[in-house]
Amino acid sequence: MKHEISTKWNGGMSFENNIDGHQLIVDTTSEFGGENLGPSPKKLLLAGLTGCTGMDIVSILQKMRQPLSSFELQVEADLTNEHPKVYTDILLKYKFKISDNLDEDKVEKAVKMSQDTYCGVAAMLRKGSNLVFEIVYE
């Protein structure tokens, strides 16, 4: 399988990506010559991580018949100061509601299955970064 994306320069530091018919603008802040018209490419990479593993978790927990009513992910990543600026450490937090009465063993199993088997974005990032996760009940 091959993925293809077309990207067109909009001027300044802004680019418009066409991803399967979806338009997505990437840009940067004025500090770096942009107009802040969209997220930065590196932050989009982190959004790809949360989306990838999030979809895994929802699918796995549904198959485990877990009563998921709310689910959030948060990612914190440390960036090097030198070029090429890359993420060195990435902390991924899976946030669930205590009131859902989820089976914590099943949640942990779902998260580990996503991280170890299914999430290709996590697998790619792990090759160059220290990627760790924690599960939080609020």
C-alpha positions in Angstrom: 0.0 0.0 0.0 1.2 3.4 -0.9 0.1 6.8 0.7 0.2 9.9 -1.5 -0.2 13.5 -0.4 0.0 16.6 -2.6 1.3 19.8 -1.1 1.2 23.3 -2.6 3.0 26.3 -1.3 0.7 29.2 -0.4 3.4 31.8 0.1 5.3 32.7 3.2 5.7 29.6 5.2 2.2 28.3 4.6 1.5 25.0 2.7 -1.8 23.4 1.7 -1.9 19.7 1.8 -4.4 17.6 0.0 -4.9 14.3 1.9 -7.5 12.1 0.4 -9.6 15.1 -0.6 -9.1 16.8 2.8 -7.4 20.2 2.9 -5.0 20.8 5.7 -2.9 24.0 6.1 0.5 23.8 7.8 2.3 27.0 8.8 4.5 28.4 11.6 4.4 31.4 13.9 5.5 34.9 12.9 8.7 34.3 14.9 9.7 31.9 12.1 8.3 33.8 9.2 4.8 32.4 9.1 1.3 33.7 9.8 0.2 30.9 12.1 -2.5 29.8 9.6 -2.2 26.2 10.7 -0.3 23.8 12.9 3.4 23.2 12.5 4.5 20.0 10.7 6.2 18.6 13.9 3.0 19.2 16.0 1.0 17.5 13.3 3.3 14.5 13.7 2.3 14.3 17.4 -1.4 14.7 16.4 -0.9 11.7 14.1 0.4 9.8 17.1 -2.6 10.6 19.2 -5.1 9.9 16.4 -3.4 6.6 15.5 -3.3 5.2 19.0 -6.6 6.7 20.0 -8.4 4.9 17.1 -6.7 1.7 18.3 -7.9 2.2 21.9 -11.5 2.9 20.9 -11.7 -0.1 18.6 -10.1 -2.5 21.1 -12.2 -1.4 24.0 -15.3 -1.7 22.0 -14.4 -5.3 21.1 -13.8 -5.8 24.9 -17.3 -4.4 25.5 -16.0 -1.7 27.7 -18.4 1.2 28.4 -16.3 4.1 27.1 -18.1 7.5 27.2 -15.2 9.8 27.3 -11.5 9.5 26.3 -8.8 12.0 25.8 -5.1 11.9 24.9 -2.4 14.4 25.7 1.1 14.3 24.4 4.2 16.2 25.7 7.4 16.1 23.7 10.8 17.5 24.3 12.5 19.0 21.2 16.3 19.3 20.8 17.8 22.8 20.5 20.1 21.9 17.6 19.2 21.3 14.0 17.7 19.1 12.9 15.4 19.7 15.8 13.8 16.3 16.7 11.7 15.0 19.6 13.9 13.2 22.1 11.3 12.3 24.8 7.6 11.8 24.2 5.1 11.3 27.0 1.7 10.1 25.9 -1.1 10.3 28.4 -4.3 8.2 28.0 -7.1 9.9 30.0 -10.2 8.0 31.0 -13.2 8.8 33.2 -13.4 7.0 36.6 -17.2 7.1 36.3 -17.1 4.8 33.2 -16.1 2.0 35.6 -13.7 0.5 33.0 -11.9 -2.7 33.8 -8.4 -1.2 34.3 -6.7 -4.5 33.3 -8.5 -4.3 29.9 -7.6 -0.7 29.5 -4.0 -1.5 30.1 -4.1 -4.4 27.7 -5.7 -2.2 25.0 -3.0 0.5 25.5 -0.2 -2.0 25.3 -1.7 -3.7 22.2 -1.8 -0.3 20.5 1.7 0.6 21.5 3.3 -2.8 20.9 1.4 -4.1 17.9 -1.0 -1.7 16.1 0.0 1.9 16.1 2.5 2.4 13.2 3.0 6.1 14.1 4.2 5.1 17.6 6.5 2.4 16.1 8.0 5.0 13.7 8.5 7.6 16.4 10.0 5.1 18.9 12.8 4.5 16.4 14.2 8.0 17.0 12.6 9.0 20.4 12.0 7.7 23.9 8.3 7.2 23.7 6.6 6.4 27.0 2.9 6.4 28.1 0.8 6.6 31.2 -2.9 5.8 31.9 -4.8 8.4 33.9 -8.3 8.1 35.5 -10.0 11.4 36.3 
